[in-house]
């Protein structure tokens, strides 16, 4: 049976760290499946490795097995419990057993009801030694969005803010202002690449007329699905969002039922979702999240303006906060980063725990986990 508290060697840690690094490569490309990494080791040497392919298949274990060719007596390091259900491909747990691995080290359990211990059971019944829990916190962080499909029925939500040192996002209302430099903006595009979808409100769409694609060289194909919250369907047909819909999917969330506009937007290639309004007479954000998760979205990046990001925070729908800070000051007449939430009072609304931080060009950035 699986040990409750197995002892792991330094080599075990090194190979699982490698598998976790592979798993991160899949973030933003595998939804609705999790991003998994797998490393096969034989006599101390890596003989095969893999991570979940774009679209969610093939799975990491399948790719690693194909790379290894032969895995008799090997140890498999997998960042998530191997699947146990028959879908378009056979279960990965059975695949590992078939090629004769002797041991499987698993970072964390799979909460999917179709798996949830079933993969471990298949391995153990095949006589394979199974150890679970190595680097569990890192693995849980990587697949937090996938896990939340089951325990919160919504995707992981990351709010991105780019502000001046005094907490402003524009020189004045309804004007576009570049707050951070090109290096910070490029790092922001990297976050677009590892999310399934990117979301803005109609206010940002009208002021900035953005494309919302990923412009990191070599990662253009990883541009996320664009989600626009447009309560009254005000987005112009000649906006960049609609002009580029043939290259980058656009989903419009609205509470307006206008058949003529629906037809015009759908002819352009956009998808329309009509949702209920909340007590503010705006689109219900909780319904937005339920709709997104039903469509397979596990990770969404909000690059909305002051009102949308503040609304997400007030609705307790934020899991991570990505904050880019310029050293410049805009002044008291500038637009606040969060509508109705003073920067110095943010901790009264959310409990932040620092995950990572650094410098990009002349700007600082910090990534926080938001504790519930």
C-alpha positions in Angstrom: 0.0 0.0 0.0 1.0 3.6 -0.4 3.1 5.0 2.5 1.5 7.7 4.5 4.9 9.5 5.0 7.4 8.1 2.6 11.1 9.0 2.9 12.4 10.7 -0.3 16.1 10.9 -1.3 17.9 13.9 -2.8 17.7 12.2 -6.2 13.9 11.9 -5.7 13.7 15.6 -5.1 15.9 16.5 -8.1 13.9 14.4 -10.5 10.5 15.6 -9.2 11.7 19.2 -9.6 12.5 18.4 -13.2 9.0 17.0 -13.7 7.5 20.1 -12.1 9.5 22.3 -14.5 8.1 20.2 -17.4 4.6 20.6 -16.1 4.9 24.4 -16.1 5.6 24.3 -19.8 2.0 23.2 -20.4 0.3 25.9 -18.4 -2.2 27.8 -20.6 -2.3 25.1 -23.3 -3.8 22.0 -21.7 -7.3 23.0 -20.6 -9.5 21.5 -19.6 -6.9 18.9 -18.7 -4.2 19.5 -16.0 -0.6 20.4 -16.9 1.4 17.4 -15.9 5.1 16.5 -16.1 6.6 13.1 -16.1 10.3 11.9 -15.8 11.3 8.2 -16.2 14.6 7.3 -14.5 16.5 4.0 -14.8 19.8 3.4 -13.0 20.1 7.1 -12.1 19.7 8.3 -15.7 16.7 10.0 -17.3 15.5 7.7 -20.1 12.2 9.6 -20.9 10.4 12.7 -20.1 7.2 14.4 -21.2 4.6 17.1 -20.4 0.9 17.3 -21.3 0.6 18.3 -25.0 -1.4 21.2 -26.3 -5.1 20.5 -26.1 -4.5 18.1 -23.2 -3.4 15.1 -25.2 -1.2 13.0 -25.3 -0.7 12.9 -21.5 2.7 13.5 -20.0 3.2 9.8 -19.1 2.4 8.6 -22.6 5.0 11.0 -24.1 7.6 10.0 -21.5 7.0 6.3 -22.2 7.3 6.8 -26.0 10.6 8.7 -25.5 12.0 6.0 -23.2 11.2 3.1 -25.6 11.9 0.6 -22.8 11.2 1.2 -19.1 11.6 -2.1 -17.3 12.4 -1.5 -13.6 12.3 2.3 -14.0 11.0 4.9 -11.6 8.4 7.3 -12.9 8.2 10.8 -11.3 4.8 12.3 -12.0 3.4 15.6 -10.8 -0.2 14.4 -10.6 -1.7 11.0 -10.0 -1.9 9.1 -13.3 -5.4 8.9 -14.7 -7.5 5.8 -14.2 -10.3 6.3 -16.7 -10.8 5.3 -20.3 -11.3 8.3 -22.6 -9.8 8.9 -26.0 -6.7 7.2 -24.7 -6.1 4.3 -22.2 -5.4 5.2 -18.5 -1.9 6.4 -17.9 -1.7 4.2 -14.7 -2.3 1.1 -16.9 0.3 2.4 -19.4 3.0 2.7 -16.7 2.2 -0.8 -15.4 2.3 -2.3 -18.9 5.9 -1.0 -19.6 7.1 -2.5 -16.3 8.0 0.5 -14.1 9.0 -0.6 -10.6 8.1 2.5 -8.7 6.0 5.6 -9.2 6.6 8.8 -7.2 3.5 11.1 -7.3 3.6 14.7 -6.2 -0.1 15.1 -5.5 -3.5 13.4 -5.8 -6.0 14.0 -8.7 -9.4 15.3 -7.4 -11.2 14.4 -10.6 -13.9 11.9 -9.5 -12.9 9.7 -12.4 -9.4 9.3 -10.9 -9.3 10.3 -7.2 -7.2 7.3 -5.9 -8.1 5.1 -8.9 -4.7 5.6 -10.6 -2.8 4.7 -7.4 -5.0 1.6 -7.0 -4.2 0.4 -10.5 -0.5 0.8 -9.9 -0.4 -0.9 -6.5 -2.5 -3.8 -7.8 0.1 -4.3 -10.5 2.7 -4.7 -7.8 4.3 -1.3 -8.3 5.7 0.7 -5.4 3.9 4.0 -5.1 5.0 7.0 -3.0 2.8 10.1 -2.8 3.4 13.7 -1.6 6.9 14.7 -2.9 6.8 18.5 -3.6 3.0 18.5 -3.1 2.8 22.3 -2.5 4.5 23.1 -5.8 2.3 20.6 -7.7 -0.8 22.0 -6.1 0.1 25.5 -7.1 0.7 24.5 -10.7 -2.7 22.9 -11.0 -4.7 25.1 -8.7 -7.0 26.1 -11.6 -7.6 22.5 -12.5 -8.4 21.6 -8.9 -10.8 24.6 -8.5 -13.0 23.1 -11.2 -14.0 20.5 -8.6 -13.9 22.3 -5.3 -15.0 25.9 -6.3 -16.6 25.3 -9.7 -14.6 28.2 -11.2 -11.2 28.8 -12.7 -8.1 30.2 -11.0 -8.4 34.0 -11.4 -5.3 36.2 -11.6 -5.7 39.9 -11.5 -3.0 41.9 -13.2 -2.3 45.5 -12.2 0.3 47.9 -13.7 0.4 51.0 -11.6 2.6 54.0 -10.7 4.3 54.1 -7.3 1.3 56.1 -6.0 -1.2 53.5 -7.2 -2.5 55.1 -10.4 -3.2 53.3 -13.7 -3.8 56.3 -15.9 -3.2 60.1 -15.9 -6.9 60.6 -16.0 -10.1 58.7 -16.7 -10.8 57.4 -20.2 -7.2 57.9 -21.4 -4.6 55.3 -22.3 -1.4 55.7 -20.3 1.7 53.6 -20.5 2.6 53.0 -16.9 5.5 50.5 -17.1 8.3 50.0 -19.6 8.7 47.5 -22.4 10.5 44.9 -20.3 7.6 44.7 -17.8 5.0 44.7 -20.6 6.9 41.7 -22.2 6.8 39.9 -18.9 3.1 40.6 -18.8 2.8 38.8 -22.1 4.5 35.8 -20.7 1.6 35.6 -18.2 -0.8 35.7 -21.1 0.9 32.7 -22.6 0.4 30.6 -19.4 -3.3 31.3 -19.0 -6.2 29.8 -20.9 -8.1 33.0 -21.2 -7.6 36.8 -20.7 -10.5 39.0 -19.6 -11.3 42.7 -19.8 -14.4 44.9 -19.4 -16.0 47.0 -22.0 -14.5 50.2 -20.5 -11.0 49.0 -21.1 -12.0 47.8 -24.6 -13.3 51.2 -25.6 -10.4 53.2 -24.2 -7.5 51.0 -25.2 -8.9 49.1 -28.2 -6.5 46.2 -27.4 -5.8 43.0 -29.3 -5.0 41.0 -26.1 -2.7 38.6 -27.9 0.7 37.2 -26.7 3.5 39.1 -28.4 6.5 37.2 -27.0 8.6 36.0 -30.0 8.0 32.3 -30.4 5.0 32.2 -28.2 2.5 34.0 -30.4 0.6 30.7 -30.9 -0.1 30.7 -27.2 -2.3 33.7 -27.2 -5.2 33.0 -24.9 -9.0 33.1 -25.5 -10.1 36.6 -25.1 -13.1 37.2 -22.8 -15.0 40.6 -23.0 -17.5 41.6 -20.4 -19.9 43.8 -22.3 -23.2 44.2 -20.4 -25.0 46.2 -23.1 -23.0 45.0 -26.2 -21.3 48.3 -26.9 -18.2 46.9 -28.5 -17.8 48.4 -32.1 -17.7 46.0 -35.0 -14.5 47.7 -36.2 -12.7 47.1 -32.8 -9.4 45.2 -32.9 -11.0 42.5 -30.8 -13.5 41.7 -33.6 -11.0 42.4 -36.4 -8.7 39.7 -35.1 -11.3 37.1 -34.1 -10.1 34.8 -37.0 -6.7 34.6 -35.3 -7.6 34.7 -31.6 -11.0 33.5 -30.2 -13.3 36.1 -28.7 -16.0 35.3 -26.2 -18.4 38.1 -25.3 -20.3 37.9 -22.0 -23.4 40.1 -22.1 -26.7 40.7 -20.4 -28.3 42.3 -23.5 -30.4 40.3 -25.9 -30.2 42.0 -29.3 -30.6 39.5 -32.2 -29.2 41.9 -34.8 -26.0 42.5 -32.8 -25.8 38.8 -32.0 -25.9 38.0 -35.6 -23.3 40.6 -36.5 -20.8 39.5 -33.9 -21.3 35.8 -34.6 -20.8 36.5 -38.3 -17.4 37.9 -37.4 -16.7 34.7 -35.5 -17.2 35.8 -31.9 -19.1 33.6 -29.4 -21.9 35.2 -27.4 -22.9 34.2 -23.8 -26.0 35.9 -22.4 -25.9 35.9 -18.6 -27.9 37.3 -15.7 -27.3 40.8 -14.2 -26.4 41.2 -10.5 -27.7 43.7 -8.0 -25.5 46.5 -9.6 -27.3 45.9 -12.9 -24.1 44.5 -14.4 -23.1 41.0 -15.5 -23.0 38.6 -12.6 -19.3 37.8 -12.2 -20.0 34.6 -10.4 -22.1 33.4 -13.4 -19.2 34.5 -15.6 -16.9 32.2 -13.7 -19.3 29.3 -13.8 -19.8 29.7 -17.5 -16.0 29.8 -18.1 -15.3 26.6 -16.1 -18.1 24.8 -17.9 -16.3 25.8 -21.2 -13.2 24.1 -19.9 -11.3 27.3 -18.8 -9.0 26.6 -15.7 -6.8 29.7 -15.6 -7.9 33.3 -16.5 -6.0 36.5 -16.4 -7.9 39.7 -15.7 -6.3 42.7 -17.3 -9.4 44.8 -16.7 -9.5 48.3 -15.5 -10.1 49.9 -12.1 -13.7 48.8 -11.8 -13.5 45.2 -13.1 -10.5 44.3 -11.0 -12.0 45.9 -7.9 -15.3 44.1 -8.5 -13.5 40.7 -8.7 -11.7 41.5 -5.4 -14.9 42.5 -3.7 -16.7 39.4 -4.9 -13.9 37.2 -3.5 -13.1 35.8 -6.9 -9.4 36.5 -7.0 -6.8 33.8 -6.4 -3.6 35.6 -7.4 -2.5 39.2 -7.8 0.2 40.2 -10.3 1.4 43.7 -9.6 3.8 45.7 -11.8 4.9 48.9 -10.2 6.6 51.8 -11.9 8.8 54.2 -10.0 7.1 57.2 -11.5 4.3 59.1 -9.7 1.2 60.3 -11.5 -0.4 62.4 -8.8 -3.7 62.6 -7.0 -5.6 63.4 -10.2 -4.7 60.1 -11.7 -7.1 57.1 -12.0 -6.9 54.8 -9.0 -5.7 51.2 -9.7 -8.8 49.8 -7.9 -12.1 51.6 -7.9 -13.2 52.2 -4.3 -10.3 50.4 -2.8 -7.4 52.7 -1.7 -4.0 51.0 -2.2 -3.1 51.3 1.4 -6.3 49.5 2.4 -6.0 46.6 0.0 -5.1 44.2 2.9 -8.5 44.9 4.4 -10.1 43.2 1.4 -7.7 40.4 0.6 -5.0 38.4 2.4 -1.9 38.5 0.3 1.0 36.0 0.5 4.1 36.7 -1.7 4.8 34.0 -4.3 7.5 35.6 -6.4 9.1 39.0 -7.2 11.6 40.6 -9.4 12.7 43.5 -11.6 11.9 44.0 -15.2 13.7 46.9 -16.7 13.0 49.9 -14.5 9.9 48.4 -13.0 9.2 46.1 -10.0 6.8 43.2 -10.1 5.3 41.0 -7.5 3.1 37.9 -7.7 0.9 37.2 -4.7 -1.3 34.3 -3.6 -4.6 35.4 -2.3 -5.6 33.5 0.8 -9.3 32.8 1.3 
